[in-house]
Amino acid sequence: MKSISSELHAGKILISDGAWGTFLHDKGLKPGECPESWNLTRPDDVLDVARSYILAGADMIETNSFGGSRFKLKHYGLAEKTAEINEAAAKISRQAAGPDRHVLGSVGPTGIILMMGEVSAQELYDAFKEQAVALEQGGADAIIVETMSDLEEAVLAVKAARENTGCEVICTMTFEKTINGEYKTMMGISPAEIPEKLIDAGADIIGSNCGNGTKGMIEIAKELRQANPHIPILIHGNAGIPKYLKGQTVFNETPEETASYVSQLIEAGVNIIGGCCGTTPEHIRQIAEKIHDLSR
Amino acid sequence: MSETLEKIAHCIEFGKINKESPYPPDMKGQDGADEFTKEALEQGYSANDILQKGLIPGMEKVGLKFRENKIFVPQVLMSAKAMSTAMVHLKPYFQSGEVKRKGKFVIGTVAGDLHDIGKNLVSMMVEGAGWEVIDLGVDVSVDRFMKAVEDNPECVIGLSAMLTTTMVNMGTVVNTIKNKYPDRKVIIGGAPLNDDFCSEIGADFYSPDPQGAIEYMNALF
């Protein structure tokens, strides 16, 4: 299989997958239940999520391992199953992806703030290493460190994946618009600040995920691209801002609306487009259709 | 106002914990909240004055700047650390009853949700505004909220949720509390929430930032 970077180098725009968490909740995952435990207890449902994105036209799919670090699994008494859960996650996605499509092993934040001094940088690095190694073992060919807001934690996770696996490494951070109109992470990091540090740490691809909808991602992508003219950029936007309607949470960015931003994202310098919370296989199908139309 | 109390407020605002702390860089080597609080007590200031004229004004500036996106989570955490360092010196005066707090605030992240960063920020800032805070932690069941409400008459209750899937559990907590204690005030916060959700579940107040919660609570008493 060609690497993602080499496919991008040939000038292709690639399609990534959509939401996992909200999808699993639709399948009956209860609030408070550990999503990653389904890799062991309900692998067929997880496989169904992965397959639906492949069928929608995704060139790559993530794994159900966002909260799969030892520090997150500890809350559910599953810390000792960290390797098993992550390996299973990658196996399931590889089964759906087949040999020709990419499996991105998902690594989310640990929820620990390093500067509070409760956990050392070495302990965080070791936890990310454990997760990344197990994901590669299960069949991931890339690691995606995502939803990061602390640049220091992101750098540790990227390094852990780079130094301990042969996987390509992707890192995306989550920005929100401040009242001054700038984009910043919760920890105050701007898009312009991230390329240099993440690339130094070993990232092959950078970008942004989650946030307040696909439209805001255009500005974020421009800022990333301005800071670095070459690094491939991946965007996984939310399907808008969640709204609460009669006992249910609704994401109101339609597949049509998401797809309508595709050409602007590409113009801004984006190389891979998929979705985050609230996006569905239909969102991905329409993104794929748009990309195919544009490349014709 | 006294110089020492102003210095305490300044240290809280900029997150200067003590002399050893390298943060913020432009205050390196200077005394921090720790030293100035000790000094103020030695100079004869009452613990109440230190709280009212030092810690609270310092934390209020932090709350306002955070709301205006002039500072972010790391700066708030350093300020909160500076505050808790100062509080250690004042603790005996709280315990003896010499210093009265504004009231009690019970806070927790609702059932099914393990996120604690937002909840901790609110908890620390409400404490810095002069309230006694009872932090129940994360994944707090309705029963545990009810027990805390029963144990702490006249408390204000704060509910936190980060996920769209767990925010719905706030409704159950609000209902259970209001059924038994209709006068008890319940405030809510968290990334996916808004005013519409607040009125739909019958909570009293939603704030997108800690300072809004503090202003609402201070106006109650």
Interface residues (C-beta under 8 A of the other chain):
Chain A: G21 T22 H25 K30 P31 G32 E33 K72 H75 G111 I113 M115 M116 S149 T178 I179 N180 K184 T185 M186 M187 G188 P242 K243 Y244 G247 T249 C277
Chain B: E68 N69 I71 F72 V73 P74 Q75 L77 M78 A111 G112 D113 L114 H115 D116 I117 D139 L163 T164 T165 T166 M167 V168 N169 P192 N194 D196 F197 E200
